[in-house]
Amino acid sequence: MRIYLGEMEFPAAPEKLEAEREGGWVKTELETLGEVLQYRPSRLKRVRFGGIFPGQRMGFVTAETLLAPSRYAEILEEAMNSREPRRLVVSGGAAPFSMLAAVESFSRREQAGEDGDLYYSLTLREYRPYGLQAAVVKVSSPDGRGSGTVSAGRSGTPAVPEQYTVRAGDTLWAIAKRYFGDGSRYPEIAAANGIANPNLIYPGQVLRIV
């Protein structure tokens, strides 16, 4: 299992990762019928895991680039205080997935005798983009002779397209695996970027991931 948040790859897989989503069935009390079940859209997924940011490369480290423990902490603090979601990608393992996420909580601690290492706990919440919502309002002319309708819009937060800069050794299959959890979806990235030959990408090329 490999885990990414935005451009940051976690140094190692956690011992345990929990991903939970509550169902859409809710209990409601009606005066005439008593308790009934009603279905509503499912709630946002919550993902929890924790682990270690080691001070030096050890056997369990799977990330190609190992950052200083303090830098991992800085990135997560920045993500928690940011208004922009970041893409969480869990690849490999029994159930890989990808989603836009916001950092709900982040904590870190040091343990005696392990100078340089940081242990962390992290909770992320799924982010659902939402766009323009419009309402139709009935209006009358000042003299009362005519009426009509107008649309009043309320802008929400638009979907945030992700960008990825190609590195040496990358393939569209690997990038799709990272962002979508499914390498076979590489044609979607190719189509979004006007790539006629999926086998021809180059380091430094910026791809839109939508």
N, C-alpha and C positions, 0 to 999 in steps of 0.2 A: 504494500500500500504506500502511495506517495500522496502528499497533501500540499496544495498550493492555495495561497490567498493573494489574489492579484499577481504581482510578479515575484512574490516571496515564496520559496519552497521551504517547508518545515524540514529541519535536518533529519528527522527520523519518524517512523510511524509510531503513533501512541499505542500503549498496551490495549486501550479500549476507546472506541469512538461510539457515541450514542447519537442517533438521529431520530427524533420523534416528531410526529404530527398528529394532533388530535382530530378525530373524525368530525364530520359536519352535523351529526345528529345532536340536537339539544332538546332538553326537556322543558316544556312550557305548561303552565297552569291555565286552563280555560274555565271560565265560570260555569259553562253548561256541560262540559265534558270531563272536567277534571284534568289529570295529567295526560299530555299527548307528546309525541315525538315529532319534531319538525327538522327538516334538513336545511342547512345553510352551508355556504362555501366553507371548505376546510380551513382551519387556522394555519398560520405560518409555521413552517418547519423550524425546529430548534436543534442545533447540533452542539454537542459538548465533547470535549476531549482535553487531554493534558499530556505533559511529557517533560522533556528536558532539552534545554539549549546548552549543549556541552561547550566547555572552554577550549577543547581541542578535539581533533578528529578521532573517533573511536570506531570500533568494528560495526556498531549498529547504525552508524550514520549512512544514509542513502543519498543525500543531496549532493549534487556535483559541486556546488559552491557552499562552503560553510562560513557563515557570518559570525561576528563576535556576539556572545549572548546579549550584551547590552543593545546591540543593533536590532536584534529580533524584537526585544522589548520595546524599543523606540517605534518600530514599524507598527506593532500592534496597538500601542498607545495612540499613534497618529490615526490609525484606522478607526479606533473607538471614538475619537473626537471629531472625525470627519463626517461631513453630511453626505458624502458620496459612498454608495455601496461598492463592494469589491467582489470579484468572482471567487467563490470557494470551489475548488476541484478536488475530489477524492478519486484517484485512479487506482486500479488494481483492487485487490480484496474481493470479497464476495458480492458487494453491491456498490459499484462505483457510481458517482453522481456528480452533478455540477449545478450550482445555483448562485445567483446574486445574493450577497449576504452583508449584514452589518454586524459589527462586533458589539454584542450586548454587555459582556463583562470579560475582564481580563485581570488575572492576578499572577503574581510571581513571588518566588521565595528562594532563599539560599539555605543550604544545609551545612552544618559544621563539618569541617574536614573535607569539603569538596569545593575548594576555592576556585572561582572562575566559572562554575556551572550555575545555571539558573533553572529552577523548576517552575512550570507554569500551568495554569488552568484557564481554559478559554470556552466561552459560550457565544455562539453566533446565531443570529435570527435571519430567516429567509426574508429577502426584499422583493416585493412585487411592484414592478413599474406601473404607473398609471398615467394616463394622458388627459387630453381635453375632455371635460364633461360639459354638456350643454343642456340648458333648460328652456322650454318654450313658454313664453309669457304672453298672456292675452292683454292687449292694450286698446284703449279707446282714444279717438281724436278729441281735442279740447272741446269741440262743440257738441260732442256726443252723437254725431251722425254716423260715424264709421268706426270700425274696429278691425284689428288684425293681430298678427302674432310676430314676435321677434325672438331671436335666439340669444340667450345670455350665456356666455361661456365662462368656465372656471378652469384655469390651467393648473394642472398638477405637475408632478415630477415626471418628465419623460423617461423612456427607457434609455439607459446609458450604454452605448456601444463600447465594447472592449477593444483594445488595440494590443497587438503582440508584435514584437520585433524579432524577426527570424534570427536564430543563432546558427553557428556552424554545426552541421550534423542533424538539423531539424528536418522533419518531413511533415507534410500536411496531415498524414495519418496520426503521427505522434501528437501534433498540436490539437487535432480533433479529439484524440483520446484524453488529453489533458483538460480541455475546456468542457467537453460534452460527456466525457466518460465513455465514449464510443468512437473508436478510430474510423469506423466505416462511414461516419458523417463528414469525412473530409471534403466531399463535393460541395457541401454547403459553404465552406470557407472559400473554396475555389470560385464558386459562383459569386459570392459577395465581393470578391476582390478582382473579378474579371480575369482569372487565371485560366488560360486555355489548356495548358499542360500542367497537371497537378504535380508532376515530377520535377518541375523547374521552379524552384524557389531559391533565394540567395540570402546570405547573411546581411542583415541591415534592412531587409525589406519589411515594411510595416503592414501588417494585416489587420483588417477589421474583423472582429469576432462578434457576430450578431445572433 
